[in-house]
Structure formats: C-alpha cells, structure tokens
Amino acid sequence: MANPTLLDYLHQLRRQGVSHVEIDDQARAVLRELYTRGSARRPVAKTSVSAPPNNTALRATGSTPAEKITSLSKIANTWQPARALGSLRDTMVFSVGNPEADFMLVGEAPDYQEEQKSEPFVGPAGAKLNQILKAMGLSRDQVYLTNVCKFRPATKNQTTNNRKPSPEEMATFLPILKAEIDIVKPRVIVALGGSAAQGLLGSGKPVGQFRGSWHQFQGIPLRVTHHPSYLLRQEEGPGEKRKVWEDMLAIMEKLALPISEKQRGFFKG
Ligand code: URA
C-alpha cells in the first residue's frame, strides 16, 4: 500500500482521541489518492463517512471538578496508548492543587522525587516553583499543578536519573490533558519549559521563541516560560529570573491579581 506511514500515523492519532489534524497540500494529495484507490476496491457502504473518534473512554465521571479529576486520574492510570509505548515507568503521578483553580501550571513529566511521592513538583524544581508562586502571592493549593506526561520516562538501569518525555510520549497524553483542562477550566495556563510547550502547542521551538506573548490552548490564554529547573541551572544573576518573572507578572495581570510596586521590581538588574 502507498504511504502506510502517513496512514498509520493518522490511525494512531485517532486512537489517541485526536479528531482534527491540519494537513498540507502534499499530504492532502496522498490522502485523496489513497481514498480514491480504496473506494475503487471497497463495496459502497451506506455511510462512507467514518464515525467520529470514540472518546467515551475519556468521560470522567463525578459531579464536582474534584470527583471528575479523581475519575480522570483512574483513566490515565491504565491509559492504553501510553502503556502500549512500553517506555514509561509504572507509577502514575497525576496532579496536585485546586481542581477549580483559575491558574493551571503544566510541567513536562515527573522526576525521581515526584515518582517517590506521587505528586508533581516536589523535588528541587518544585521548591523553585513554590518560591515563584509565593512571590506571586499564591500557594500550591490555590493553583492546579500537572504535567503533560503522567509517568516518569524510563531509562536503562535507571536509579535517580531522569529523562525528558519524548514528543510521542507526550502526544499519547494529550487527550488526558485536554480532558483535565475541560474539567478545571482555568482562566490562564502556563507551560513550564520547552517540553511542556511542545506537548501543548505541538511545536519544538526553544522557549525563547514562545516567551513574551500570549498563545491559546482550547481557547484559554497560554503563556510559555522557562522550566524552574532551568533557573536552578543558571549562574547567580537576575537576567533569566527576571524573564520568568515578567511572564508571571503578565499572568497576574491577566488573572487580575493585585501587584505591588515591590513585586513589579523583583529581579530587575
Ligand atoms: N519537572 C516537571 O516538569 N514536572 C515535575 O513534576 C517535576 C519536575
């Protein structure tokens, strides 16, 4: 069959619950040709349009956002598209915080410490994130913290070492993350770091190219900023901290949070 790779990829997306894809002219021509060849061989069916992807597996139950998040986390724990990859570890780390929060923070994947405690952002990056939230006048239980990938990515002979989730690993969780966003209904989302931005926006650009402006995800304003662990790797100096802080100030403005003059001046050189 011509171009099985494209078809396999589209089937894989459909299994993951993706209902629409943008395709360029070349792909459209390939698909049209496959469709024409396929129709020539197929007996004419009463309905030639295939049913929309079955998303019922993702229907979280419950009447409150907290109950729905609990239900969704159970679905995520046995989420076949991710389990089938065989490249992730077994302990799920889902989310923490307020399932009705206005502000949702999305990281990449749990590390060793997060896996140990089954809670996102409890290691060194989490401590840095707590400082950032505190500077904004927020605490962990006022926001909703989650990751694109809900399991720690596995490596050979793994002990405490971690790796970033692959684009494929993150893509398998996109339907879960979308359902999570539908439940929490945040007013603002922040993607923490390049992997989270790629997982959400589908583009592997460096953080610097996403930063400083608003994006949209499911109609919700989304900001991209550096991952807290990036700040941990920086030499002492205010430059990169200020960039993250400027993203946080923009988020505070969007959320209509009070901002003092002192806060406005944090990390200015
Ligand atoms: N890094 C992340 O992106 N998420 C975590 O939960 C921990 C570290």
Residues whose N, C-alpha, C, O or C-beta is under 5 A from the ligand:
A	BS01	URA	G107 E108 A109 P110 D111 E114 P120 F121 A125 N147
